[in-house]
Every structure is written in structure tokens, then in C-alpha cells.
Amino acid sequence: MQNENAVSAEMDLRDWRFSVDIERIAWAIFDREGESANSLGRRPLEELEQIVDRVEAGAKAGSIRGLVIMSGKEKGFIVGADIREFGDFKTEDQVVAGVKPVNQMLDRIENLSVPVVAAIHGVCVGGGFELVLACHYRIATRDSSTRVGFPEVKLGIFPGFNGTARSIRLAGPVAAMGAMLKGSMIRASVAKAQGFIDQLVDSKGALRWAARKAVMQKRKSKPKGGFKGLLAKWPARGFLAGKMRDETKKKVREDHYPAPFRLIELFEKFGGSYSDMKLAETEAFAPLMVSETSRNLRRVFFLSEALKAQAPKGMGWKPMRVHVIGAGTMGADIAGWCVASGLEVTLQDLSADQIAKGIKAQGKLFKKKFRTKALKDAAEARLISDPQGRGVARADVVIEAIVEKLEVKQALFKDLETKMKPDALMATNTSSLKIEDIAEPLADPGRLVGIHFFNPVAQMPLVEVVRGEQSRQTEVDKGAAFVTAIDKFPLVAKSVPGFLVNRVLAPYMMGAMARVDAGETKEKIDEAARMFGMPMGPIELADTVGLDVCAHVGQILGLGNEVTGAAKLVESGKLGKKTGEGYYVWKDGKPVKSEDARFGNGDLEKLGRELVQPLIKEAQRAVEDGVVESADLADAGVIFGTGFAPFRGGPLHYKDSMAGVEKNEPAAAAAE
């Protein structure tokens, strides 16, 4: 076998290793220099073209009988195109010019006279998935980390390396369009059933042998005939496109997120011809790539990376066991999520019945997260009832989620301090009390931090890591590391009333409720907020959170009791969704809204912009007060903590863009 390093140096390769073994099989190993994950940037693509040149020549000369493409990274295959380079494209013509040579190269791979096999372990998405779809045969490991998919819609685009056409040809229009429109990750076993993957192996170690065998046997995929089947023909294709459009409209607005609608149009017009769809893809892709929506959604991606970066790497502390005190809804859900993330959790409460109730409530989460009975049983075994609190001494993280009473929390932590391991993280899930007040009686008050989850725990991606005046940096770092270990985004925030998220949400909701007091209809307010891009309107949100909770937060933040309508509802016991009535009457978990509400779009757009102004102003004040370190982190916290319209790039970014100030994407890497 040729020496990989020698050949790679001869070919001037830095991101790929290339060799040809004694059986004349060429091996292209993608191992991007200086990065923890592989992404398809300009240099890796140029080097891959050199490899294709070499394989074409070798195939013609008879010195190469096949090509295998693998990853040299321990955990992943290819995370997609390098998002850091997307900003280089300013015009549609530049996009077309940039995409064209990549698509020509993928066509050359597809047309090679020798078999081309992709051997996949770990994440293979976006442009990486499009690359393997151009190969002749795909082998993947059964490992739970091996996932494929098209996340492009989350960046305001759709596949642009002819993945639209190739996925439909391989898996048929239903599976392929579903994968592209949802943007979700697909497990290897499901991908094989759909036709994206041809063969599964049990382990990463088995990939090379399986790939070698596939080359020797000249294996090729058997496409499901996506362009020849009934669903690709008119009028069936038009009917299918209509169904897809209707389903997509239920989830997003076309003016907010145009990419899925342009993808459906592409399929509707050109889904009957493989070659036509490949050509039309670039024309439809280019305007999306340079759109403001895509720029802002890429910004959101970078903001998520900035949040992850708040957790230091290589600190030598790794949480394995968690002890949660308080088995109410929040405490039990925190415990359940930690278990679902692979940790062992002991759950403590004064009431054994409450613990049992809290544990039982996690069954729904475990059923969703774990596909097999064995995995579900293992998760249930990791969630341990612990009324005596014996798990405290063994825990790496202790989280308190009990009643919001200062003296009760103080007494609890004073007792815990004598029982916890010296290096264990001590955390409170308080939403309203100052960390330094809770820590005041401790012998070592610098040990306590806030770990503030949002409800519902399983759905909200953000967790605030709250730094008290005396909290040590090492403990804050542990807090951020713990949050990333359970697959959430940590936001380090200063201990002030409301921290960041509740601080900015409260004036937004209070302002909307004041408008209802002034005579504006709640339906109009909520519809205006949704038209702006919020996941739900502020009045519906207040009902969902609980009007009593809103009143409590308002008092903490010094907003007073200006909202008389809300105060009257609370006095009468109408607290919102949890009591079945608040501003709305709730039936089957949904608010009953007046059907005769009529209002013009122009009105709603203006009202939507006005509704978010209190939120934007408070986010700006939070940055000025040092609640978070930067405007970028404030935008990140508000997007991931409140659902603030992602396609607008964050409240402060939106404010600047409205003022005509162009704001650059925060500096963060798509792949470290």
C-alpha cells in the first residue's frame, strides 16, 4: 500500500489523505487540518477535485479499481458545507459561480467507471450527505451517533449540490422531500429503509472491510426510481406538492421562511426529470443563499456556537451523577432530561408519592427519546427515587428545585454544604431570588451558582448559568460544562432580578396585557406577534406561563400592578391554561379564539413591531447593565430562551438592521 502521507504530500493535500492499496483500491480519508469536525470548505473541495483527477486517470490506466471515501475523524463524517464561507457570496451570480464547479465534480464522481463507496460513521449532513449521494454505494454504521440528513432549511436554504435530485432518485419523492422539508437527522437504520443507505455494519471497525468488499464486488445502489415512479408524474406530482405545501403552511409562514416553499415549487415544476431538476436547483438556490433570512439564520447558528463556547474545554471535570431536590414538575423534568442525556439521577422530595409521580411523568420523554425497550428500561433504571437524599454524597451536580422561599433554600444549602463532594457543583434553579442572598449563610458562598431551566425543560434549548457576586469562576465553568453535557445551550448571566430571559419577557407581556386593558382585542395582539415571527402571541404566552406567575415576576422586576385586567383574573382564580381559563378559555390544551376577529395585514405588521419594542429596549438595558457579556449573547439568549423570531437574527440585531446598521456575523466556527 502506498504511504498515505507521502502521496498526500506529493498531491499537496492538507485536508485529505490519499492512497492506493495492493488491491488497487483508492482510499480518500477526509481529515480536515486543524478542525475537530470535517466541513466542506473551499480547500477541501479543491483537494477532493485533485483526488477525482487521480482516480479518473487510474481507472483509465487500470491502476485503480475503485474509490472509498471515509472520515479520518474519530466521531463524525462530514457536518456539511463550511458555513463560515457562506458570507463570501454577496450576489446570486457569485453563488451560481461557486456552486457550478462543485456540481461538476460530483457529476464526475457519479460517472466514474470504477465503483465509488462512501463508508459513513457519525454525522453526515448537508453538503456531506450530498457528496455521499453522488457515490455509487453507501455503507454506514448502526451506531446511534450515525445520522444523515438535510438541515439546510434551518439556514434558510435547501440542498444546493444537486442533493434535491439525487435524494429523490434514490429514495423517492416522499422520503426525500420529507427529509429536506423537515431538516431533521435520520438514524442509519431508517435511512437504509428509505433508500439513502445501502448497507449497515455493526461497528466503525467493520467499515473498511465492508467497503473493500463492496468495491471488489462492484456494488451499486438500486435507486427507487424517484423520477420514474407514479408520484413523479403529473398530476400525481402536483397533488403531492399541494399536500406538502399545506403541511408546511401549518408550521411556518412563507414570508418568514421561503426556502421550503421554493423547494416544493422546484419539485412541482421539475420533479419529473432528473436532469431538469439538477439544472433548476441552482437557479432556485442562489436567491435564497443571499437572502436576509438566510443571513440571519446563519447568524443564529453562529450564536448557538457562541453559547456552546461559554463552556471551557479540557477542564477535567465531567458530570456523571446528578442529585435533584424537589420532585415537582420542574424538578422532575430536570431529572428526566438529565437521565435522557445519559446521566444517573437521584430524585429527592419530602413526599415519596411526589417522587413516584415525578418519575412516572418522565415515561413520555423516555418513550420519545429511546426507540427500544432495552434503552428505555436502562433510562428508567438510571432515575432513582431517593427520599432520604443518599445520592447527595455521590453526586457530581446537586440541583435544588424547591419552593421559592429564601429561608427554606438557605437552610437546605447550609445542610447540603456539609454532605456534598468537594468538587461537586452546587446549583439552584431559582427564577427570582438572588444567588448571593441564597448563598449568604454558607461557609463557602462562592460555591453556589444558578442553573435556571425553562419550562417545558425538554423543549427549551437554553439554560441560564447565573453568576452571583461571590460565585467562583470555576463553579460557573462547571455550570456551563454541565449544561452542554445535557445538550442544552448555556448562557452565563449576572444575578439580577429576572436574569436575562424573564427580564426581557416581562415588559413584553405586560405591555401586551396593558393594550388589552386599553381595549385592543387579545386575538389581534397575538396574531400581530405571530406575524412578526414570535412562536406564540404574548397574551397566549401569559396564559401558558400562568397569570399568577406573571404577576410574581412583575413584582420582582418592579413593574407594579398596572395591568388591572390581569390582576382581576388572578383574584378570581382564572390563572390561564392550568386552570382552564385566563384571558382565553382553554379546551384540550388550546386557547379558544374568536373566529369573527378581522384585521388588516398592514395594521398587524405595525402592531407587531410595536409589541416587541419593550422587549428590545430591555435587552439593550441588560447589555448595558452587564447581565450578559455582549449584544450577541443577549440576542442568543432571547432567541433560544423565548423563541424570538430566529429569521430576524435577534432583537438587538433586528433593532440595528431597522436603523440601517449592518451587523456582521459573530466570529464562530462551524467546525472547531
C-alpha positions in Angstrom: 0.0 0.0 0.0 1.2 3.5 -0.8 2.2 5.6 2.1 -0.7 8.0 2.8 1.4 10.9 4.0 3.8 10.6 1.1 1.1 10.5 -1.5 -0.8 13.3 0.2 2.3 15.5 0.2 3.0 14.7 -3.4 -0.5 15.8 -4.3 -0.3 18.8 -2.0 -3.2 17.6 0.2 -3.7 19.0 3.7 -7.3 18.1 4.4 -7.4 14.6 2.8 -5.1 11.6 2.9 -5.0 9.6 -0.3 -3.5 6.2 -1.0 -3.9 3.1 -3.3 -3.6 -0.3 -1.7 -2.1 -3.5 -3.1 -5.6 -4.5 -4.4 -5.7 -1.2 -6.4 -8.4 0.3 -4.2 -8.1 4.0 -3.7 -8.7 5.4 -0.2 -9.7 9.1 0.3 -9.7 9.9 4.0 -11.2 13.3 4.9 -9.4 14.7 8.0 -9.6 18.5 7.8 -6.5 20.1 9.2 -6.8 21.9 12.5 -10.5 21.1 12.9 -12.4 18.8 15.2 -15.0 18.1 12.5 -15.0 17.8 8.8 -16.7 20.6 6.8 -16.6 21.1 3.0 -14.9 24.4 2.6 -13.1 25.8 -0.5 -9.8 24.0 0.2 -11.2 20.5 1.0 -13.3 20.7 -2.2 -10.3 21.7 -4.3 -8.3 18.9 -2.8 -11.1 16.4 -3.5 -11.0 17.5 -7.1 -7.3 16.5 -7.2 -8.3 13.1 -5.9 -11.0 12.7 -8.5 -8.5 13.6 -11.2 -6.1 10.9 -9.9 -8.9 8.3 -9.7 -10.1 9.1 -13.2 -6.6 8.7 -14.6 -6.0 5.5 -12.5 -9.3 4.0 -13.6 -8.5 4.7 -17.3 -5.0 3.1 -16.8 -6.3 0.1 -14.9 -4.2 1.0 -11.8 -7.3 1.9 -9.7 -10.3 -0.5 -9.4 -12.4 1.6 -7.0 -12.6 4.5 -4.6 -13.6 4.6 -0.9 -14.4 7.9 0.8 -14.1 7.8 4.6 -13.6 10.2 7.5 -10.4 10.4 9.5 -12.2 12.0 12.5 -12.9 9.8 15.5 -16.6 10.8 15.9 -18.0 12.3 12.7 -18.1 12.0 8.9 -19.0 15.5 7.4 -21.0 18.2 9.1 -21.9 19.8 5.8 -20.5 22.8 3.8 -18.4 25.3 5.7 -20.9 27.9 6.9 -18.1 30.3 7.7 -17.6 30.7 3.9 -21.3 31.4 3.1 -20.9 35.1 3.8 -18.4 35.3 0.9 -21.3 35.1 -1.5 -22.9 38.6 -2.0 -24.8 38.1 -5.2 -26.7 35.4 -7.0 -24.1 35.3 -9.8 -21.4 34.6 -7.2 -23.5 31.7 -5.8 -24.0 30.2 -9.2 -20.3 30.5 -10.0 -19.4 28.9 -6.6 -21.8 26.0 -6.9 -21.1 25.1 -10.5 -17.6 23.6 -10.2 -18.7 21.6 -7.1 -21.7 20.1 -9.0 -19.4 19.3 -12.0 -17.1 17.5 -9.7 -19.9 15.5 -8.1 -21.1 14.6 -11.6 -17.6 13.3 -12.3 -17.7 11.1 -9.1 -21.1 9.8 -10.1 -19.8 9.0 -13.6 -16.6 7.3 -12.6 -16.1 4.0 -14.4 -15.0 2.3 -11.2 -17.2 1.8 -8.1 -17.2 4.7 -5.5 -18.2 3.7 -2.0 -18.9 6.0 0.9 -18.2 4.5 4.3 -20.0 6.5 7.0 -19.6 6.7 10.7 -21.1 9.6 12.7 -22.9 12.7 11.5 -23.2 13.1 7.7 -25.4 16.0 6.8 -25.9 18.8 4.3 -23.2 19.1 1.7 -21.5 15.9 3.2 -24.7 14.0 2.6 -24.9 15.4 -0.9 -21.3 14.1 -1.6 -22.2 10.6 -0.5 -25.4 10.6 -2.6 -23.1 11.1 -5.6 -21.2 7.9 -4.7 -22.3 4.6 -6.1 -22.8 2.7 -2.8 -23.2 3.8 0.8 -22.3 1.9 3.9 -23.0 3.2 7.4 -22.5 2.0 11.0 -25.5 1.2 13.1 -24.1 3.4 15.9 -26.6 5.8 17.4 -24.2 8.7 16.5 -24.5 7.9 12.8 -27.1 10.2 11.3 -27.7 11.6 7.9 -30.0 14.5 6.8 -30.5 17.8 5.1 -30.6 20.6 7.8 -30.4 23.3 5.1 -33.9 24.6 5.7 -32.8 25.7 9.2 -30.3 28.0 7.4 -32.9 29.5 5.0 -31.8 27.4 2.0 -32.2 23.9 0.6 -29.6 21.5 -0.8 -27.5 23.2 -3.5 -25.1 20.4 -4.6 -27.8 18.6 -6.6 -28.9 16.8 -3.4 -32.5 17.6 -4.3 -32.4 15.5 -7.5 -30.1 12.7 -6.2 -32.2 12.2 -3.0 -35.4 11.9 -5.0 -33.8 9.5 -7.4 -32.6 7.3 -4.6 -35.3 7.3 -2.0 -38.4 8.6 -4.0 -40.1 11.9 -3.6 -42.0 11.3 -0.3 -38.9 10.3 1.7 -36.6 12.7 0.0 -38.8 15.8 0.2 -39.8 14.9 3.7 -36.1 14.8 4.7 -35.4 18.1 3.1 -38.5 19.9 4.4 -38.1 18.7 8.0 -34.4 19.3 8.2 -34.1 16.6 10.9 -31.4 14.0 11.4 -32.2 10.5 10.2 -30.9 7.4 12.0 -28.9 5.0 9.9 -31.5 2.2 10.1 -34.3 4.5 9.0 -32.1 5.9 6.2 -31.4 2.4 4.9 -35.2 1.6 4.9 -35.8 4.8 3.0 -33.1 4.1 0.4 -30.5 6.6 1.3 -28.1 4.0 2.7 -27.4 0.6 1.1 -25.8 -1.4 3.8 -25.3 -1.3 7.6 -22.4 -2.6 9.6 -22.2 -3.1 13.4 -19.1 -1.0 14.2 -16.7 1.6 12.9 -14.0 -1.1 12.7 -16.1 -3.1 10.2 -16.3 -0.2 7.7 -13.0 -0.7 5.9 -13.6 -4.4 5.3 -17.2 -3.9 4.1 -16.1 -1.0 1.8 -13.3 -3.1 0.4 -15.7 -6.0 -0.3 -18.3 -3.6 -1.9 -15.6 -2.3 -4.3 -14.4 -5.8 -5.2 -17.9 -6.9 -5.9 -18.6 -3.7 -7.9 -21.8 -3.0 -5.9 -24.1 -0.2 -6.9 -27.3 1.2 -5.3 -30.6 0.3 -6.7 -32.5 3.6 -6.8 -36.2 3.5 -6.0 -36.8 5.3 -9.3 -38.0 8.6 -7.9 -38.2 10.2 -11.3 -39.9 7.2 -13.0 -42.5 6.3 -10.4 -46.1 7.4 -10.4 -45.6 10.1 -7.8 -43.1 11.9 -10.1 -45.6 12.1 -12.9 -48.2 14.8 -13.4 -50.9 15.2 -12.0 -49.8 13.0 -9.0 -46.8 15.2 -8.5 -48.9 18.3 -8.4 -51.2 16.7 -5.8 -48.3 15.7 -3.7 -46.7 19.1 -3.9 -50.0 20.6 -2.8 -50.2 18.3 0.3 -46.6 19.3 1.2 -47.4 23.0 0.8 -50.5 22.7 3.1 -48.4 20.8 5.7 -45.6 23.3 5.6 -48.0 26.3 6.0 -49.2 24.8 9.3 -45.6 25.1 10.6 -44.1 28.3 9.1 -45.1 31.4 7.2 -43.8 31.7 3.6 -42.8 35.4 4.1 -40.7 34.4 7.1 -39.2 31.1 5.8 -39.4 31.0 2.0 -36.9 28.1 1.5 -39.3 25.1 2.0 -41.9 26.7 -0.3 -39.3 27.3 -3.1 -38.2 23.6 -2.7 -41.8 22.5 -3.1 -42.1 24.7 -6.3 -38.8 23.2 -7.6 -40.2 19.6 -7.2 -43.6 20.6 -8.5 -42.2 22.1 -11.7 -39.1 19.8 -12.4 -39.7 16.7 -10.2 -40.4 14.6 -13.3 -36.9 14.9 -14.7 -33.5 14.2 -13.0 -31.5 16.4 -15.4 -34.0 19.2 -15.4 -34.2 19.3 -11.6 -30.4 19.4 -11.3 -30.3 22.4 -13.6 -33.2 24.2 -12.0 -31.9 23.6 -8.4 -29.1 26.2 -8.7 -31.3 28.9 -10.1 -33.8 28.5 -7.2 -31.0 28.0 -4.6 -29.0 31.2 -5.5 -31.5 33.9 -4.3 -32.1 32.0 -1.1 -28.4 31.9 -0.3 -28.0 35.7 -0.5 -31.4 36.5 1.2 -31.6 38.3 4.5 -33.5 35.4 6.0 -30.6 33.0 5.3 -28.0 35.6 6.6 -30.0 35.9 9.9 -30.5 32.2 10.3 -26.7 31.6 9.7 -26.2 34.3 12.4 -28.4 32.2 14.7 -26.2 29.2 14.0 -23.1 31.1 15.0 -24.9 32.4 18.1 -25.6 28.8 19.2 -21.9 28.1 18.7 -21.0 31.2 20.8 -23.2 29.8 23.6 -21.5 26.4 23.5 -18.2 28.2 23.6 -19.0 29.5 27.1 -18.3 26.0 28.4 -14.5 25.6 28.7 -12.9 22.6 27.2 -10.5 20.3 28.9 -11.3 21.4 32.4 -11.0 17.8 33.7 -14.4 17.8 35.4 -17.2 15.6 33.9 -20.7 15.2 35.4 -21.9 11.6 35.6 -24.3 11.7 38.6 -26.9 14.3 39.4 -29.0 14.8 42.5 -32.2 16.8 42.1 -34.1 18.1 45.2 -37.7 18.8 44.5 -39.9 16.4 42.5 -42.5 18.9 41.4 -43.0 19.5 37.6 -39.8 21.4 37.1 -37.5 19.3 39.3 -38.8 16.0 37.9 -38.5 17.3 34.4 -34.9 18.4 35.0 -34.2 14.9 36.4 -35.8 13.2 33.4 -33.9 15.3 30.9 -30.6 14.5 32.7 -31.4 10.8 32.5 -32.3 11.1 28.8 -28.9 12.7 28.3 -27.2 9.6 29.7 -26.6 10.6 33.3 -27.6 8.8 36.5 -30.0 10.8 38.7 -31.3 10.5 42.2 -34.5 12.5 42.9 -35.4 13.7 46.4 -38.5 15.2 47.9 -40.3 15.2 51.2 -43.1 13.2 49.7 -42.4 9.7 48.4 -45.6 9.9 46.4 -44.5 13.1 44.7 -41.2 11.4 43.7 -43.2 8.5 42.3 -45.5 10.9 40.4 -42.5 12.8 39.1 -40.7 9.7 37.9 -43.8 8.4 36.2 -44.2 11.6 34.3 -40.9 11.0 32.6 -42.2 8.0 30.8 -43.4 10.1 27.9 -39.9 11.6 27.4 -38.2 8.3 27.6 -40.6 6.7 25.1 -39.8 9.5 22.7 -36.0 9.5 23.2 -35.4 5.8 23.3 -36.6 3.5 20.5 -36.0 0.1 22.0 -37.3 -1.4 25.3 -33.8 -2.1 26.5 -32.7 1.5 26.2 -36.0 2.7 27.8 -35.5 0.2 30.7 -31.9 1.4 31.1 -33.1 5.0 31.3 -35.8 4.2 33.9 -33.1 2.3 36.0 -31.0 5.5 36.0 -33.7 7.6 37.6 -33.7 6.6 41.2 -36.2 7.6 44.0 -34.2 9.0 46.9 -36.4 10.4 49.6 -33.5 10.2 52.1 -31.1 12.2 50.0 -28.4 9.5 50.0 -27.4 10.4 46.5 -26.0 13.8 47.6 -22.7 12.4 48.7 -22.0 10.7 45.4 -23.4 13.4 43.0 -21.2 15.5 40.7 -24.1 18.0 40.4 -26.7 18.9 43.0 -29.7 21.0 41.8 -32.3 22.5 44.1 -35.8 23.0 42.6 -38.0 23.6 45.6 -40.3 26.4 46.8 -39.2 30.0 46.0 -38.7 30.9 49.7 -35.3 32.4 50.6 -35.1 31.0 54.2 -36.0 27.5 53.0 -33.4 27.5 50.3 -30.8 28.9 52.7 -31.4 26.2 55.2 -31.2 23.5 52.5 -27.9 24.6 51.1 -26.3 25.1 54.5 -27.1 21.4 55.2 -26.0 20.3 51.7 -22.6 22.0 52.0 -21.6 19.5 54.7 -22.6 16.5 52.6 -21.5 17.2 49.0 -18.2 16.1 47.4 -15.7 18.9 47.5 -15.7 19.2 43.6 -19.4 18.8 43.1 -21.4 21.6 41.5 -23.9 23.3 43.9 -26.8 24.8 41.9 -30.2 26.4 42.4 -32.9 26.5 39.8 -34.3 29.7 41.4 -36.1 32.0 38.9 -36.5 35.0 41.1 -34.1 35.1 44.1 -30.6 36.5 44.0 -27.8 33.9 44.2 -25.8 35.8 46.7 -28.8 36.0 49.1 -29.3 32.2 48.9 -25.5 31.7 49.5 -25.2 34.2 52.4 -25.3 31.6 55.2 -22.8 29.2 53.5 -19.2 28.8 54.8 -18.2 29.0 51.1 -20.7 31.2 49.4 -18.6 31.2 46.2 -19.6 27.7 45.5 -23.2 28.4 44.6 -24.4 29.2 41.1 -27.8 29.3 39.4 -28.8 26.8 36.8 -32.1 28.2 35.6 -34.1 25.9 33.3 -37.2 27.0 31.4 -40.5 25.2 31.1 -41.0 22.8 29.4 -37.5 21.5 30.1 -37.4 19.0 27.2 -38.3 21.6 24.6 -36.5 24.8 25.7 -32.8 24.7 24.5 -31.5 27.5 26.7 -30.3 27.2 30.4 -29.1 30.3 32.2 -26.0 29.8 34.3 -26.3 32.5 36.9 -23.2 34.1 38.5 -23.7 35.5 42.0 -21.5 38.3 43.3 -19.3 35.8 45.1 -19.6 32.8 42.6 -16.2 31.5 41.7 -15.3 31.3 38.0 -14.5 27.5 38.4 -18.1 26.9 39.5 -19.6 29.0 36.7 -17.4 27.0 34.3 -18.7 23.8 35.8 -22.3 25.0 35.4 -21.7 25.8 31.7 -20.0 22.4 31.2 -22.9 20.6 32.9 -25.4 22.4 30.6 -23.6 21.4 27.5 -23.2 17.8 28.8 -27.0 17.6 28.8 -27.2 19.0 25.2 -28.5 22.5 26.2 -27.1 25.9 25.4 -25.6 27.7 28.5 -26.0 31.4 28.8 -23.8 32.9 31.6 -25.8 35.7 33.2 -25.4 38.1 36.2 -27.5 37.6 39.3 -30.1 40.3 38.9 -33.9 40.2 39.1 -35.2 38.1 36.2 -31.7 37.3 34.9 -31.9 37.9 31.2 -34.8 36.0 29.7 -37.5 36.8 32.3 -36.2 40.4 32.5 -36.9 40.9 28.7 -40.1 38.8 28.5 -41.9 40.6 31.4 -42.2 44.1 29.9 -43.2 42.5 26.5 -46.1 40.5 28.1 -47.1 43.3 30.5 -47.2 45.8 27.6 -49.4 43.5 25.6 -51.8 43.0 28.6 -51.9 46.8 29.1 -53.1 47.0 25.5 -55.9 44.6 26.3 -56.9 46.8 29.3 -57.0 49.7 26.8 -59.4 47.9 24.6 -57.3 46.1 22.0 -58.5 42.5 21.3 -56.3 39.8 22.6 -56.7 37.9 19.3 -55.4 40.8 17.3 -52.4 41.3 19.6 -51.5 37.6 19.4 -51.9 37.5 15.7 -49.7 40.6 15.2 -46.9 39.0 17.3 -47.1 35.8 15.3 -47.0 37.8 12.1 -43.8 39.4 13.4 -42.4 35.9 13.9 -42.9 35.1 17.6 -43.8 31.4 18.2 -47.0 32.5 20.1 -48.6 35.8 21.0 -47.9 37.5 24.3 -51.4 37.1 25.7 -51.5 33.3 24.9 -48.0 33.1 26.4 -49.1 34.8 29.6 -51.9 32.3 29.9 -49.5 29.5 29.2 -47.0 30.6 31.8 -49.7 31.4 34.4 -51.1 34.8 35.2 -50.1 34.4 38.8 -46.5 33.7 37.8 -46.5 36.8 35.5 -47.7 38.9 38.4 -45.0 37.5 40.7 -42.3 38.2 38.1 -43.7 41.7 37.5 -43.4 42.4 41.2 -39.8 41.2 41.4 -38.9 43.4 38.4 -40.7 46.4 39.9 -43.3 46.6 37.1 -46.0 47.1 39.7 -49.7 46.1 39.2 -50.5 48.4 36.3 -52.3 45.6 34.4 -55.7 45.7 36.2 -57.4 43.1 33.9 -54.8 40.5 34.7 -55.0 41.3 38.5 -58.8 40.7 38.4 -58.3 37.4 36.6 -55.8 36.3 39.2 -58.2 37.4 42.0 -61.0 35.3 40.5 -58.8 32.2 40.2 -58.5 32.4 36.4 -54.8 31.8 36.1 -54.6 30.7 32.5 -54.1 27.3 30.9 -53.5 25.5 34.2 -57.0 26.4 35.5 -58.7 26.2 32.1 -59.4 29.9 31.9 -57.4 33.2 31.9 -57.5 35.7 29.1 -58.7 32.7 27.0 -60.8 29.8 27.7 -58.7 26.6 27.2 -60.0 23.4 25.8 -57.9 20.3 25.1 -54.8 22.3 25.8 -55.6 25.0 23.3 -57.0 28.5 23.6 -60.4 29.1 22.2 -60.2 32.2 19.9 -62.9 34.3 18.5 -63.5 33.4 14.8 -65.0 36.7 13.9 -61.8 38.7 14.6 -61.0 40.7 11.4 -57.9 42.9 10.9 -55.8 44.0 8.0 -52.2 42.8 7.5 -50.8 46.4 7.4 -52.3 47.0 10.8 -50.8 43.8 12.2 -47.3 44.4 10.8 -47.2 47.8 12.5 -48.7 46.4 15.7 -46.2 43.5 15.7 -43.2 45.9 15.5 -44.7 48.0 18.4 -45.3 44.9 20.6 -41.7 43.8 20.6 -40.3 47.3 21.4 -40.4 46.8 25.2 -38.5 43.5 24.8 -35.9 45.1 22.6 -35.4 48.1 24.9 -35.0 45.8 27.9 -32.5 43.6 26.1 -30.4 46.7 25.3 -30.5 47.7 29.0 -29.5 44.2 30.1 -26.4 44.5 27.9 -25.6 48.0 29.3 -26.0 46.6 32.9 -23.6 43.7 32.2 -26.2 41.0 32.7 -24.6 39.2 29.8 -21.2 39.9 28.2 -22.3 41.1 24.8 -25.2 42.1 22.5 -24.6 38.8 20.6 -25.1 36.8 23.7 -28.2 38.8 24.6 -29.6 38.0 21.1 -28.7 34.3 21.6 -30.4 34.2 25.0 -33.6 35.8 23.8 -33.8 33.7 20.6 -33.2 30.4 22.4 -34.9 31.3 25.7 -38.1 33.0 24.3 -38.3 31.8 20.6 -37.8 35.4 19.4 -38.2 35.3 15.6 -35.0 33.5 14.5 -35.2 34.8 10.9 -34.7 38.3 12.3 -31.4 37.4 13.9 -32.1 38.5 17.4 -33.8 41.6 19.0 -30.7 43.8 19.1 -29.6 42.7 15.6 -33.1 43.5 14.4 -33.0 46.9 16.0 -29.7 47.7 14.3 -30.9 46.4 10.9 -34.0 48.5 11.2 -31.8 51.5 11.9 -29.9 50.7 8.7 -26.8 49.4 10.5 -25.2 46.3 9.0 -24.1 43.9 11.7 -21.5 41.2 11.0 -22.0 37.6 11.9 -20.3 36.8 15.3 -17.0 35.2 14.9 -17.5 31.5 15.5 -16.6 28.3 13.7 -19.0 25.9 12.0 -16.5 23.2 13.0 -13.9 23.9 15.6 
